Amino acid sequence: MSYSAAGNGGAPPVTVLLVEDDEVIRRSVAMALERYGYRVAAAGDGLTGLELFREGGHDLLLLDVMLPGLDGIGLCRRIRETSMDPILMMSARGDALDIVSGLEAGADDYVVKPVDTAVLVARIRSLLRRATFAPDAAAADPTVAAAGESAVHRPARPDEPDPPHQRAQNARLVFGDLAIDTAGLEVFLAGEPVALAPSELRLLLEFAAYPGVVLDRQTLLRNVWDYGWDGDSRVVDLCVRRLRKKIGAERIETVRGFGYKLRR
């Protein structure tokens, strides 16, 4: 079924695909999101959710872990086979196994039921903002710069814009056989494209902006996931694990007791 929502200043409303088997929760979450201007398409089981996903037109997916037919973890994996759309998982009671399984399956974040509407909307806005954000890899985090760490050195911006070929050259970061196109948001390993989920790409871009610099988990939660509050460090650890599988485990080094760094 589909829940309609009002537009936002003439722009098409953001569409959320909600898959939740509890009808009371499904309707209450849908109505809460509608009040914030979202359009919601909803399903009560995993297979129906998969069918709706395949029909397209969704900007973000909100999946319950426990679903009949095809559970949320399996649904997340199926979606990740063809899509990098942001995925937010819902887990009852914050069960650690559910959370870890969802993140390993490719989810970008999670919320615990019963979910506070303000928290849910904040997480959705954060994922959407990050998913559509074209980062400027030359921009340094002032909290890091103030501590004296150096960011990637790039040519100073001239008064006149660089010609297109120069901008393209400046936007490409190379670490051995790993290449990152920060303008086109593409990653290549030994010349072959690497498909990264939005959270994985944002994490890699954050590391690439500070190669050789140790970034702690709270900094990564703030800069990559846009958390203005204390988040669960498992989100970072699981995303690092997924990223290592795709670009090579040796590229991201664990500095025990501190965080992670990208090897130069």
C-alpha positions in Angstrom: 0.0 0.0 0.0 1.1 3.6 -0.4 0.6 6.5 2.0 0.5 9.9 0.3 2.3 12.9 1.7 2.4 16.6 0.9 5.1 18.0 -1.3 7.7 20.4 -0.1 7.7 23.7 -2.0 7.0 22.1 -5.3 9.8 19.6 -5.2 8.8 16.0 -5.3 8.6 14.5 -1.8 11.1 12.0 -0.6 9.8 8.5 -0.8 10.5 6.0 2.0 9.9 2.3 1.5 8.8 1.0 4.9 8.8 -2.8 5.5 7.3 -3.7 8.9 5.1 -6.7 9.7 3.4 -5.1 12.8 0.5 -3.2 11.4 0.2 -0.8 14.3 3.9 0.1 14.1 3.7 0.3 10.3 0.8 2.7 10.3 2.2 4.9 13.2 5.6 5.2 11.6 4.1 6.0 8.2 1.8 8.6 9.6 4.7 10.1 11.6 6.9 10.4 8.5 4.0 11.8 6.5 3.7 14.6 9.0 7.3 15.6 8.1 6.4 15.6 4.4 7.7 12.2 3.3 5.8 9.9 1.0 5.7 6.3 2.4 5.2 3.1 0.5 4.7 0.2 3.0 4.8 -3.5 3.0 4.1 -6.1 5.8 6.5 -8.8 4.7 9.9 -9.1 3.1 8.8 -10.6 -0.2 6.2 -7.8 -0.8 8.8 -5.3 0.2 11.2 -6.8 -2.4 8.5 -6.4 -5.0 7.9 -2.8 -4.1 11.6 -2.1 -4.2 11.9 -3.6 -7.6 9.2 -1.2 -8.8 11.6 1.6 -8.0 11.0 5.2 -7.1 12.2 5.1 -3.5 14.9 7.3 -2.0 15.4 5.4 1.3 14.5 2.0 2.7 13.4 1.5 6.3 13.4 -2.2 7.1 12.4 -4.2 10.2 14.8 -7.1 11.1 12.1 -9.6 12.0 9.9 -10.1 8.9 7.8 -13.1 7.7 8.8 -14.8 4.5 12.0 -13.0 3.8 13.5 -11.4 6.9 15.0 -7.9 7.0 18.6 -9.2 6.8 17.9 -11.2 3.7 15.9 -8.4 2.2 18.8 -6.0 2.8 21.2 -8.4 1.1 18.9 -8.8 -1.9 18.6 -5.0 -2.2 22.3 -4.5 -2.0 22.8 -6.8 -5.0 21.5 -4.1 -7.3 21.1 -0.9 -5.3 23.2 1.5 -3.2 20.1 3.3 -1.8 20.4 4.3 1.9 19.0 1.5 4.2 18.0 2.1 7.8 17.3 -1.0 9.8 14.9 -1.2 12.8 15.7 -3.6 15.6 13.6 -4.5 18.6 15.3 -4.0 22.0 18.6 -3.1 20.3 19.6 -6.8 20.1 23.3 -6.9 19.3 23.1 -9.8 16.9 20.3 -8.0 14.9 22.3 -4.8 14.7 25.6 -6.5 13.7 23.8 -8.7 11.1 22.0 -5.8 9.6 25.1 -3.7 9.3 27.1 -6.6 7.8 24.3 -7.2 5.3 24.8 -3.6 4.0 22.6 -1.4 6.1 23.8 2.1 6.6 22.4 2.7 10.1 19.8 1.3 12.6 17.3 2.5 15.1 15.9 0.6 18.1 12.1 0.1 18.5 10.1 1.6 19.9 11.6 4.4 17.9 11.3 8.1 18.8 9.9 10.0 15.8 12.4 12.9 16.2 15.4 10.4 16.3 14.0 8.5 13.3 13.6 11.6 11.2 17.0 12.9 12.2 18.6 9.6 11.1 16.6 9.6 7.8 17.7 13.2 7.1 21.3 12.4 7.8 21.3 9.4 5.5 19.6 11.3 2.7 21.9 14.3 3.1 25.0 12.2 3.0 23.7 10.1 0.1 23.2 13.2 -2.0 26.2 15.1 -0.8 29.0 15.5 -3.3 32.0 15.9 -1.0 34.9 18.3 -1.6 37.8 16.1 -0.6 40.0 19.1 -0.3 38.0 20.4 2.7 39.6 19.7 6.0 37.8 19.0 9.2 38.6 22.0 11.4 38.6 19.8 14.6 41.4 17.7 13.0 43.3 20.7 11.6 43.2 22.4 14.9 45.0 19.4 16.4 47.8 19.7 14.0 47.2 16.8 11.6 47.7 17.5 8.0 45.1 16.8 5.3 45.8 15.8 1.7 47.8 18.5 0.0 46.3 20.0 -3.1 46.9 23.1 -5.2 45.6 26.3 -3.8 42.3 27.4 -5.4 43.1 30.2 -7.9 41.0 33.3 -8.4 39.8 31.9 -11.7 38.3 28.4 -11.9 40.5 25.6 -13.0 39.9 24.3 -16.6 37.8 21.2 -16.7 40.8 18.8 -17.3 42.6 20.3 -14.3 39.6 20.0 -12.0 39.3 16.3 -13.0 42.9 15.7 -12.2 42.7 17.4 -8.8 39.6 15.3 -8.0 41.4 12.0 -8.4 43.1 10.5 -5.3 45.5 7.6 -5.8 46.7 5.2 -3.2 48.7 2.5 -5.0 46.2 0.6 -7.2 43.3 2.2 -5.4 41.9 5.3 -7.1 39.1 7.6 -5.9 37.3 10.0 -8.1 35.9 12.5 -5.6 34.0 14.4 -8.3 32.3 11.5 -9.9 32.1 9.6 -6.6 33.6 6.5 -8.2 36.2 4.1 -6.8 38.5 1.8 -8.8 40.8 -1.0 -7.6 43.4 -2.1 -10.1 41.4 -0.3 -12.8 38.2 -2.1 -12.0 35.2 -0.2 -10.5 34.3 -1.0 -6.9 30.6 -0.8 -5.8 30.4 0.8 -2.4 27.3 1.5 -0.3 26.8 5.2 0.6 28.2 4.8 4.1 31.2 2.9 2.8 32.0 5.6 0.2 31.6 8.4 2.8 33.9 6.5 5.1 36.5 5.9 2.4 36.4 9.6 1.5 36.9 10.6 5.1 40.0 8.3 5.4 41.3 9.6 2.0 41.1 13.2 3.2 43.6 12.3 6.0 45.9 9.5 4.8 48.1 8.3 7.6 46.1 10.2 10.2 44.4 8.1 13.0 40.7 8.9 13.1 38.8 7.9 16.3 35.4 6.3 16.1 33.5 9.4 17.5 35.1 11.6 14.9 34.0 9.1 12.2 30.5 8.9 13.6 30.3 12.7 13.5 31.8 13.3 10.1 30.5 10.3 8.2 27.2 9.5 9.9 26.5 13.1 10.9 25.7 12.2 14.5 25.3 15.1 16.8 25.0 12.7 19.7 27.0 9.7 20.9 26.4 6.9 18.5 27.2 3.2 18.6 30.8 2.5 17.5 29.6 -0.8 16.1 28.3 1.2 13.1 31.9 2.3 12.4 33.5 -1.1 13.1 31.1 -3.0 10.8 31.4 -0.4 8.0 35.2 -0.6 8.2 34.9 -4.4 8.0 32.7 -4.2 4.9 35.0 -1.6 3.3 38.1 -3.8 3.9 36.5 -6.7 2.1 36.1 -4.5 -1.0 39.3 -2.5 -1.1 41.7 -4.8 0.8 42.1 -5.4 4.5 45.6 -4.1 4.6 44.6 -0.6 3.4 42.8 0.4 6.6 44.9 -0.1 9.7 43.5 -0.5 13.2 45.3 1.5 15.8 44.2 -0.2 19.0 42.7 2.1 21.6 42.5 5.0 19.2 40.8 4.2 15.9 41.7 3.6 12.2 43.8 5.1 9.5 44.2 4.8 5.8 47.7 3.7 4.8 49.4 6.0 2.4 
